């Protein structure tokens, strides 16, 4: 069937057969595993439900007996109701087990339990009815021991037998599931053996064909690898010389690039310093302008202070004139009061009263004269302080004028500094721009040189690799001839 086919076609057929048997083994293994798992799950689920149902029957029976005994003790309606409820629950559990179990022996045991439960229910009903009509516990105990206890023991024994039967069914299901698992394992092993045999046969057939076809191809490979090795040796020598030259060029350009970058960095720092200096000079000029405006404001305030002080001096002088007038009036009033007192002394009773008033007027005139003197003293003090303030203010005004002139000189100097710094900054920016352009050009040249050097190194490495590959290919062809067993070199 494989006659006239290429080795690739034969290999594809062999691999296809092996893959087919492998897939068949995998599918069979998966199907068997799923079957076994489902069988195990079904057996476990059924066993769990049946055992749980049988156990619930036993527990419900115990609860029912406890409620029955409680009723016999206290004769309460609640205990009677709970006894009946648990009896109905017991019957429902029996019905549920009948629907889930298909084993005839177990079903027969369930029927027997149902019959025994009917007898037990009738006996308990009889005893409970007797308990409702009498309080003689001894009689009730005798009835209970003769009727209910035997029925209960038979019912409990039947439930115990049911649990044992269900456990037996569980063991049987487990054994059946294990048997099916063993069969599935045997089937998988058989298919694995079949797959292995087919793979061995295909490998033997392919090995025989491979020896024949590889022997012919290896001869051509050895001839071509010798030619390729010679050409690669020539290419290695040329690539090594080119790579060495490009390496020297790249080194020189890298040094030039480093120098250009250092110049650019220095120019950038100088430009930054010039910009900061220019900004500082402009800020200083603005600050001087603000200070000059403040000095002008101070000068204006000083002039206003001088004017106010002069006005204050004039007002104090006017107050002095008024005080002088008040003093003269006080002296005249004092003279008139003295004259009035003298005239009143010769006027009898009416003159004495007038003399008292005149005396008071004289005292008031004296106090007025004294106050006028004090005011005169204070006015003289104010005049002295005003004169001192005016002189100090004039001195401050002269100092402010001198400071303003100095600030004008400083302003002119700062403006000259700003112009010089701006000129320096422009020149530095031109240097920085030219250096950056030079750096960019050098970087481009460096990239081109690096690419060329890289290509040269890659060419050299490729040539070396080609030479090594050719030599290795020649060795491999010899090794291949030995491996396939053709006996040729």
C-alpha positions as CSV (number, residue, x, y, z in Angstrom):
1,X,0.0,0.0,0.0
2,X,3.0,2.3,0.7
3,X,4.8,1.6,-2.6
4,X,5.5,4.7,-4.7
5,X,4.8,7.1,-1.8
6,X,7.2,9.7,-0.5
7,X,8.7,9.4,2.9
8,X,6.6,12.2,4.2
9,X,3.5,10.5,3.0
10,X,4.5,7.2,4.6
11,X,5.3,9.0,7.8
12,X,1.9,10.7,7.7
13,X,0.1,7.4,7.2
14,X,2.0,5.8,10.1
15,X,1.3,8.7,12.4
16,X,-2.3,8.7,11.3
17,X,-2.7,5.0,12.2
18,X,-1.0,5.6,15.6
19,X,-3.1,8.6,16.3
20,X,-6.3,6.7,15.3
21,X,-5.5,3.9,17.8
22,X,-4.5,6.4,20.4
23,X,-7.7,8.4,20.0
24,X,-9.7,5.1,20.2
25,X,-7.9,4.3,23.4
26,X,-8.6,7.7,24.9
27,X,-12.3,7.7,23.9
28,X,-12.7,4.2,25.3
29,X,-11.0,5.2,28.5
30,X,-13.2,8.3,28.9
31,X,-16.4,6.4,28.2
32,X,-15.4,3.7,30.6
33,X,-14.4,6.2,33.2
34,X,-17.7,8.1,32.8
35,X,-19.7,4.8,33.0
36,X,-17.9,3.7,36.1
37,X,-18.2,7.2,37.8
38,X,-21.9,7.3,37.0
39,X,-22.4,3.8,38.4
40,X,-20.5,4.7,41.5
41,X,-22.4,7.9,42.0
42,X,-25.8,6.1,41.5
43,X,-24.8,3.4,44.0
44,X,-23.6,5.9,46.5
45,X,-26.7,8.1,46.1
46,X,-29.1,5.2,46.4
47,X,-27.2,3.8,49.3
48,X,-27.1,7.1,51.1
49,X,-30.9,7.7,50.6
50,X,-31.9,4.2,51.6
51,X,-29.7,4.1,54.7
52,X,-30.8,7.6,55.6
53,X,-34.5,6.7,55.2
54,X,-34.0,3.5,57.3
55,X,-32.2,5.4,60.0
56,X,-34.9,8.1,60.0
57,X,-37.5,5.3,60.5
58,X,-35.6,4.1,63.6
59,X,-35.2,7.7,65.0
60,X,-38.8,8.6,64.4
61,X,-39.9,5.4,66.1
62,X,-37.8,6.2,69.2
63,X,-39.2,9.8,69.3
64,X,-42.8,8.3,69.0
65,X,-42.1,5.9,71.9
66,X,-40.7,8.8,74.0
67,X,-43.9,10.9,73.3
68,X,-46.1,7.8,74.2
69,X,-44.3,7.3,77.5
70,X,-44.6,11.0,78.3
71,X,-48.4,10.7,77.7
72,X,-48.6,7.7,80.1
73,X,-46.7,9.7,82.7
74,X,-48.6,13.1,82.5
75,X,-51.7,12.2,80.4
76,X,-51.3,15.5,78.4
77,X,-53.0,16.3,75.1
78,X,-49.8,17.7,73.7
79,X,-48.0,14.4,74.2
80,X,-50.9,12.5,72.6
81,X,-50.8,14.9,69.6
82,X,-47.0,14.5,69.2
83,X,-47.4,10.7,69.4
84,X,-49.9,10.7,66.5
85,X,-47.8,13.2,64.5
86,X,-44.8,11.0,64.7
87,X,-46.9,8.0,63.8
88,X,-48.0,9.8,60.6
89,X,-44.4,10.8,59.9
90,X,-43.4,7.2,60.3
91,X,-46.0,6.1,57.7
92,X,-44.9,8.8,55.2
93,X,-41.3,7.6,55.5
94,X,-42.4,4.1,54.8
95,X,-44.1,5.3,51.6
96,X,-41.1,7.2,50.5
97,X,-38.8,4.2,51.0
98,X,-41.3,2.0,48.9
99,X,-41.0,4.5,46.0
100,X,-37.2,4.6,46.1
101,X,-36.4,0.9,46.6
102,X,-36.9,-1.8,43.9
103,X,-35.4,-4.8,45.8
104,X,-38.3,-7.3,46.3
105,X,-36.8,-8.5,49.6
106,X,-36.6,-5.0,51.0
107,X,-40.1,-4.2,49.8
108,X,-41.4,-7.3,51.6
109,X,-39.6,-6.1,54.7
110,X,-41.3,-2.7,54.4
111,X,-44.7,-4.3,54.1
112,X,-43.9,-6.3,57.2
113,X,-42.9,-3.1,59.1
114,X,-46.2,-1.5,58.0
115,X,-48.2,-4.4,59.3
116,X,-46.3,-4.4,62.6
117,X,-46.7,-0.6,62.8
118,X,-50.5,-1.1,62.5
119,X,-50.5,-3.5,65.4
120,X,-48.3,-1.3,67.5
121,X,-50.4,1.7,66.7
122,X,-53.6,-0.2,67.7
123,X,-51.9,-1.4,71.0
124,X,-50.7,2.2,71.9
125,X,-54.1,3.6,71.1
126,X,-55.7,1.0,73.4
127,X,-53.3,1.8,76.3
128,X,-53.7,5.6,75.8
129,X,-57.5,5.2,75.8
130,X,-57.3,3.3,79.1
131,X,-54.9,5.9,80.5
132,X,-57.5,8.6,79.8
133,X,-60.1,6.8,81.9
134,X,-58.0,5.8,84.9
135,X,-55.2,6.9,87.0
136,X,-54.2,3.4,88.1
137,X,-50.6,3.3,86.7
138,X,-50.1,-0.3,87.8
139,X,-52.9,-1.5,85.6
140,X,-51.7,0.7,82.7
141,X,-48.2,-0.8,83.1
142,X,-49.6,-4.3,82.9
143,X,-51.6,-3.6,79.8
144,X,-48.5,-1.8,78.3
145,X,-46.2,-4.7,79.1
146,X,-48.6,-7.3,77.6
147,X,-49.6,-5.5,74.4
148,X,-47.4,-2.5,73.5
149,X,-44.0,-3.8,74.5
150,X,-44.1,-7.0,72.4
151,X,-45.4,-5.1,69.4
152,X,-42.8,-2.4,69.8
153,X,-39.9,-5.0,70.1
154,X,-41.1,-6.8,66.9
155,X,-41.4,-3.4,65.1
156,X,-37.9,-2.4,66.2
157,X,-36.4,-5.7,65.2
158,X,-38.1,-5.4,61.8
159,X,-36.5,-2.0,61.4
160,X,-33.1,-3.3,62.4
161,X,-33.5,-6.1,59.8
162,X,-34.4,-3.5,57.2
163,X,-31.2,-1.5,57.9
164,X,-29.2,-4.7,57.5
165,X,-30.9,-5.5,54.2
166,X,-30.2,-2.0,52.9
167,X,-26.6,-2.3,53.9
168,X,-26.4,-5.6,52.1
169,X,-27.8,-3.9,48.9
170,X,-25.2,-1.2,49.3
171,X,-22.4,-3.8,49.5
172,X,-23.8,-5.6,46.4
173,X,-24.0,-2.3,44.5
174,X,-20.4,-1.5,45.5
175,X,-19.2,-4.9,44.3
176,X,-21.0,-4.5,41.0
177,X,-19.5,-1.0,40.4
178,X,-16.0,-2.4,41.2
179,X,-16.6,-5.2,38.7
180,X,-17.6,-2.7,36.0
181,X,-14.5,-0.6,36.8
182,X,-12.3,-3.7,36.5
183,X,-13.8,-4.5,33.1
184,X,-13.2,-0.9,31.9
185,X,-9.6,-1.1,33.0
186,X,-9.1,-4.4,31.2
187,X,-10.5,-2.9,28.0
188,X,-8.3,0.2,28.2
189,X,-5.2,-2.0,28.8
190,X,-6.1,-4.1,25.8
191,X,-6.5,-1.1,23.5
192,X,-3.2,0.3,24.8
193,X,-1.4,-2.9,24.0
194,X,-3.0,-2.9,20.5
195,X,-1.9,0.7,20.0
196,X,1.7,-0.1,21.1
197,X,1.9,-3.0,18.7
198,X,0.7,-0.9,15.7
199,X,3.1,1.9,16.6
200,X,6.0,-0.6,16.6
201,X,5.1,-2.0,13.3
202,X,4.8,1.4,11.7
203,X,8.1,2.5,13.2
204,X,9.9,-0.6,11.7
205,X,8.5,0.0,8.3
206,X,9.4,3.7,8.4
207,X,12.9,3.0,9.6
208,X,13.6,0.7,6.7
209,X,12.4,3.3,4.2
210,X,14.3,6.1,6.0
211,X,17.6,4.3,5.6
212,X,17.2,4.0,1.9
213,X,16.1,7.6,1.3
214,X,18.5,9.3,3.7
215,X,21.6,7.7,2.2
216,X,21.0,9.4,-1.1
217,X,20.2,12.8,0.4
218,X,23.2,12.9,2.7
219,X,25.6,12.6,-0.2
220,X,24.2,15.9,-1.7
221,X,24.3,17.6,1.7
222,X,28.0,16.8,2.2
223,X,28.9,18.2,-1.2
224,X,26.9,21.4,-0.7
225,X,28.2,21.9,2.9
226,X,31.8,21.9,1.7
227,X,31.1,24.6,-0.9
228,X,29.2,26.7,1.7
229,X,32.0,26.4,4.2
230,X,34.6,27.8,1.7
231,X,32.3,30.8,0.8
232,X,31.6,31.5,4.4
233,X,35.3,31.6,5.2
234,X,35.9,34.4,2.6
235,X,32.9,36.3,3.9
236,X,34.2,36.1,7.5
237,X,37.5,37.7,6.6
238,X,35.9,40.6,4.7
239,X,33.4,41.2,7.5
240,X,36.0,41.2,10.2
241,X,38.1,44.0,8.4
242,X,35.0,46.1,7.8
243,X,33.8,45.7,11.4
244,X,37.3,46.8,12.7
245,X,37.2,50.0,10.6
246,X,33.7,50.9,11.5
247,X,34.5,50.3,15.2
248,X,37.3,52.9,15.0
249,X,35.0,55.4,13.3
250,X,32.2,54.8,15.8
251,X,34.7,55.4,18.7
252,X,35.8,58.7,17.2
253,X,32.2,59.9,16.6
254,X,31.2,58.8,20.1
255,X,33.9,61.0,21.6
256,X,32.8,63.9,19.4
257,X,29.2,63.3,20.5
258,X,30.2,63.4,24.2
259,X,32.1,66.7,23.6
260,X,29.1,68.2,21.8
261,X,26.8,67.2,24.5
262,X,29.1,68.7,27.2
263,X,29.2,72.0,25.3
264,X,25.4,71.9,24.9
265,X,24.9,71.2,28.6
266,X,27.3,74.0,29.5
267,X,25.6,76.5,27.1
268,X,22.2,75.5,28.5
269,X,23.4,76.1,32.1
270,X,24.9,79.5,31.1
271,X,21.6,80.4,29.4
272,X,19.7,79.3,32.5
273,X,22.0,81.4,34.7
274,X,21.7,84.4,32.3
275,X,17.9,84.1,32.4
276,X,17.9,83.9,36.2
277,X,20.2,86.9,36.3
278,X,18.0,88.9,33.9
279,X,14.9,88.0,35.9
280,X,16.7,89.0,39.1
281,X,17.8,92.3,37.5
282,X,14.3,93.0,36.3
283,X,12.9,92.2,39.7
284,X,15.5,94.5,41.3
285,X,14.5,97.3,38.8
286,X,10.9,96.7,39.7
287,X,11.8,96.7,43.4
288,X,13.8,100.0,43.1
289,X,10.8,101.5,41.2
290,X,8.5,100.5,44.0
291,X,11.0,101.8,46.6
292,X,11.3,105.1,44.7
293,X,7.5,105.4,44.7
294,X,7.5,104.7,48.4
295,X,10.2,107.4,48.9
296,X,8.1,109.9,47.0
297,X,5.1,108.9,49.2
298,X,7.3,109.4,52.3
299,X,8.5,112.8,50.9
300,X,4.8,113.8,50.4
301,X,3.9,112.6,53.9
302,X,6.9,114.6,55.3
303,X,5.8,117.8,53.5
304,X,2.2,117.2,54.9
305,X,3.7,116.7,58.4
306,X,5.6,120.0,58.1
307,X,2.5,121.9,56.9
308,X,0.4,120.4,59.7
309,X,3.1,121.3,62.2
310,X,3.3,124.9,60.9
311,X,-0.5,125.1,61.1
312,X,-0.3,123.7,64.6
313,X,2.2,126.4,65.5
314,X,-0.2,129.1,64.1
315,X,-3.1,127.6,66.0
316,X,-1.1,127.5,69.2
317,X,-0.2,131.2,68.7
318,X,-3.8,132.1,68.2
319,X,-4.7,130.1,71.4
320,X,-2.0,132.1,73.2
321,X,-3.6,135.4,72.1
322,X,-6.9,134.2,73.3
323,X,-5.3,133.2,76.6
324,X,-3.7,136.7,76.9
325,X,-7.2,138.2,76.4
326,X,-8.6,135.9,79.1
327,X,-5.8,136.9,81.5
328,X,-6.5,140.6,80.9
329,X,-10.2,140.0,81.4
330,X,-9.5,138.0,84.6
331,X,-7.3,140.9,86.0
332,X,-9.9,143.5,85.2
333,X,-12.6,141.3,86.8
334,X,-10.4,141.0,89.8
335,X,-10.0,144.8,90.0
336,X,-13.7,145.3,89.6
337,X,-14.4,142.7,92.3
338,X,-12.0,144.4,94.7
339,X,-13.7,147.8,94.0
340,X,-17.1,146.2,94.4
341,X,-16.1,144.8,97.8
342,X,-14.8,148.2,98.9
343,X,-18.0,149.9,97.8
344,X,-20.2,147.2,99.4
345,X,-18.5,147.6,102.8
346,X,-20.0,151.1,103.2
347,X,-23.5,150.1,102.0
348,X,-24.8,148.4,105.2
349,X,-26.7,145.2,105.2
350,X,-27.3,145.1,101.5
351,X,-23.7,145.8,100.8
352,X,-22.5,142.8,102.8
353,X,-24.4,140.4,100.5
354,X,-23.1,142.0,97.4
355,X,-19.6,141.9,99.0
356,X,-19.9,138.1,99.3
357,X,-20.8,137.8,95.6
358,X,-17.9,140.2,94.7
359,X,-15.5,138.0,96.7
360,X,-16.6,134.9,94.8
361,X,-16.2,136.7,91.5
362,X,-12.7,137.8,92.6
363,X,-11.8,134.2,93.5
364,X,-13.1,133.0,90.2
365,X,-11.0,135.6,88.4
366,X,-8.0,134.4,90.3
367,X,-8.5,130.8,89.3
368,X,-9.1,132.0,85.7
369,X,-5.8,133.9,85.7
370,X,-4.0,130.8,87.1
371,X,-5.5,128.5,84.5
372,X,-4.5,131.0,81.8
373,X,-0.9,130.9,83.0
374,X,-0.9,127.1,82.9
375,X,-2.3,127.2,79.4
376,X,0.3,129.7,78.4
377,X,3.0,127.3,79.7
378,X,1.5,124.4,77.8
379,X,1.3,126.5,74.6
380,X,5.0,127.4,74.9
381,X,5.8,123.7,75.3
382,X,3.7,122.8,72.2
383,X,5.5,125.6,70.2
384,X,8.9,124.2,71.2
385,X,7.9,120.6,70.2
386,X,6.4,121.9,66.9
387,X,9.7,123.7,66.1
388,X,11.7,120.6,67.0
389,X,9.5,118.4,64.8
390,X,9.6,120.8,61.9
391,X,13.4,120.9,62.1
392,X,13.6,117.1,62.3
393,X,11.2,116.7,59.4
394,X,13.2,119.1,57.2
395,X,16.3,117.1,57.9
396,X,14.4,113.8,57.0
397,X,13.1,115.5,53.9
398,X,16.6,116.3,52.8
399,X,17.7,112.7,53.6
400,X,14.8,111.4,51.5
401,X,15.8,113.7,48.6
402,X,19.4,112.3,48.8
403,X,18.0,108.7,48.9
404,X,15.8,109.4,45.9
405,X,18.8,110.6,44.0
406,X,20.8,107.5,45.0
407,X,17.9,105.3,43.9
408,X,17.8,107.0,40.5
409,X,21.4,106.1,40.1
410,X,20.7,102.5,41.2
411,X,17.8,102.3,38.8
412,X,19.9,103.4,35.9
413,X,22.6,100.9,36.8
414,X,20.0,98.0,37.1
415,X,18.6,99.0,33.7
416,X,22.1,98.8,32.1
417,X,22.6,95.4,33.8
418,X,19.3,94.1,32.4
419,X,20.3,95.2,28.9
420,X,23.7,93.6,29.2
421,X,22.3,90.3,30.6
422,X,19.6,90.2,27.9
423,X,22.4,90.6,25.3
424,X,24.4,87.8,27.0
425,X,21.3,85.6,27.2
426,X,20.6,86.0,23.4
427,X,24.2,85.1,22.6
428,X,24.1,82.1,24.9
429,X,20.9,80.9,23.3
430,X,22.4,81.2,19.9
431,X,25.4,79.1,21.1
432,X,23.1,76.6,22.7
433,X,21.0,76.3,19.5
434,X,24.0,75.8,17.3
435,X,25.5,73.3,19.8
436,X,22.2,71.3,19.8
437,X,22.1,71.3,16.0
438,X,25.7,70.1,16.0
439,X,24.8,67.4,18.6
440,X,21.8,66.3,16.6
441,X,23.9,66.0,13.4
442,X,26.7,64.1,15.3
443,X,24.0,61.8,16.8
444,X,22.6,61.0,13.4
445,X,26.1,60.3,12.1
446,X,26.8,58.2,15.2
447,X,23.5,56.2,14.7
448,X,24.4,55.6,11.0
449,X,27.9,54.5,11.9
450,X,26.6,52.3,14.7
451,X,24.1,50.7,12.3
452,X,26.9,50.1,9.8
453,X,29.2,48.7,12.5
454,X,26.3,46.5,13.8
455,X,25.6,45.3,10.3
456,X,29.3,44.5,9.8
457,X,29.4,42.6,13.1
458,X,26.2,40.8,12.2
459,X,27.6,39.9,8.8
460,X,30.7,38.6,10.3
461,X,28.8,36.7,12.9
462,X,26.5,35.3,10.3
463,X,29.4,34.3,8.2
464,X,31.0,32.6,11.2
465,X,27.8,30.9,12.0
466,X,27.3,29.8,8.4
467,X,30.8,28.4,8.4
468,X,30.2,26.6,11.6
469,X,26.8,25.4,10.4
470,X,28.4,24.0,7.2
471,X,31.0,22.1,9.2
472,X,28.4,20.9,11.6
473,X,26.1,19.9,8.7
474,X,28.9,17.9,7.3
475,X,29.5,16.1,10.6
476,X,25.8,15.6,11.0
477,X,25.4,14.0,7.6
478,X,28.2,11.5,8.5
479,X,26.5,10.8,11.9
480,X,23.2,10.4,10.1
481,X,24.7,7.8,7.7
482,X,26.0,5.9,10.7
483,X,22.6,6.1,12.5
484,X,20.6,4.9,9.6
485,X,23.2,2.1,9.0
486,X,23.8,2.7,5.3
487,X,27.6,2.1,5.8
488,X,28.6,5.0,3.5
489,X,30.8,8.0,4.4
